[in-house]
Amino acid sequence: MAAAGTEALFQQLALLLALATLSHFTIKRFHQPTIVGEIALGIVLGPSVLGFYFQIFPFDPGLVESFAALGAIFLLFLIGLESDFRAIYTRKNVSVAFGGVVFPFAFGFLVAFFL
């Protein structure tokens, strides 16, 4: 038999997953990425819009914070998997990035030296 805290946790998790699935199918009708629908749903149901006046879904703030951190980690992981490093690391891009580091560093060093 599950404890009351664990049961509430699973109910909240099931509700979050159901809303994420619903937003996926809804946003695909408008030919937009799934992440756009999930962010829009989070804004509408979160404390920004509807949650400002009344709390629709009584989620544990610690649970939401944990899932937000996990979601950010997974999103960055997927972006890394889909990145084409041959297109990013061209001679031109590397020279621009190098100049964007070396020139400000040298300028800051000279200003600090003469001050």
C-alpha positions in Angstrom: 0.0 0.0 0.0 1.4 3.4 -1.0 1.8 6.2 1.4 -0.4 9.3 1.0 2.6 11.4 -0.1 3.7 8.9 -2.8 0.1 8.6 -4.1 -0.2 12.4 -4.4 3.2 12.4 -6.2 2.1 9.9 -8.7 -1.2 11.7 -9.3 0.6 14.9 -10.0 3.1 13.2 -12.3 0.3 11.5 -14.2 -1.5 14.8 -14.6 1.7 16.5 -15.8 2.3 13.8 -18.4 -1.3 13.9 -19.6 -1.1 17.7 -20.0 2.2 17.4 -21.9 0.7 14.8 -24.2 -2.4 16.9 -24.8 -0.3 19.9 -25.6 1.8 17.8 -28.0 -1.2 16.7 -30.1 -2.8 20.2 -29.9 0.3 22.1 -31.1 1.0 19.6 -33.9 -2.3 20.7 -35.5 -0.7 24.2 -35.9 2.6 22.7 -37.3 4.7 24.0 -34.4 7.4 22.2 -32.3 6.2 20.4 -29.2 8.3 22.6 -26.9 6.3 25.6 -28.0 3.1 24.0 -26.8 4.6 22.8 -23.5 6.0 26.3 -22.8 2.6 27.9 -23.6 0.8 25.5 -21.4 3.2 26.1 -18.6 2.7 29.9 -18.9 -1.1 29.6 -19.0 -1.5 27.1 -16.1 1.4 28.3 -14.0 1.6 31.2 -11.6 1.9 33.7 -14.4 -1.7 33.7 -15.8 -4.3 31.5 -14.3 -2.3 30.6 -11.2 -2.1 34.3 -10.3 -5.8 34.4 -9.5 -6.5 30.8 -8.4 -4.6 27.7 -8.1 -5.9 25.2 -10.7 -3.4 22.3 -10.0 -2.0 22.1 -6.5 1.5 20.9 -7.6 4.3 20.5 -5.1 6.7 23.3 -5.9 9.7 21.0 -5.2 8.3 18.5 -7.7 7.8 21.1 -10.4 11.3 22.5 -9.8 12.8 19.0 -10.1 11.0 18.3 -13.3 11.9 21.7 -14.7 15.6 21.0 -14.1 15.3 17.5 -15.6 13.5 18.9 -18.6 16.3 21.5 -19.2 18.9 18.8 -18.9 17.1 16.6 -21.5 16.5 19.5 -23.8 20.2 20.4 -23.8 21.1 16.8 -24.3 18.9 16.5 -27.4 20.2 19.8 -28.8 23.7 18.4 -28.4 22.7 15.2 -30.2 21.3 17.1 -33.1 24.2 19.5 -33.5 26.4 19.2 -36.6 29.9 20.1 -35.4 31.3 20.2 -38.9 28.9 23.0 -39.7 29.7 24.9 -36.5 33.5 24.6 -36.4 34.4 26.3 -39.7 37.5 28.3 -40.1 35.5 31.5 -40.3 33.5 30.8 -37.1 36.6 29.8 -35.2 38.4 33.0 -36.3 35.4 35.2 -35.3 35.2 33.5 -31.9 38.9 33.7 -31.3 38.9 37.4 -32.2 35.9 37.9 -29.9 38.0 36.6 -27.0 41.5 37.9 -27.8 40.7 41.5 -28.8 38.5 42.3 -25.7 41.1 40.6 -23.4 44.0 42.6 -24.9 42.0 45.8 -24.8 41.0 45.2 -21.2 44.6 44.3 -20.2 45.9 47.5 -21.8 43.3 49.7 -20.1 44.0 48.1 -16.8 47.8 48.4 -17.3 47.7 52.1 -18.0 45.2 52.9 -15.3 
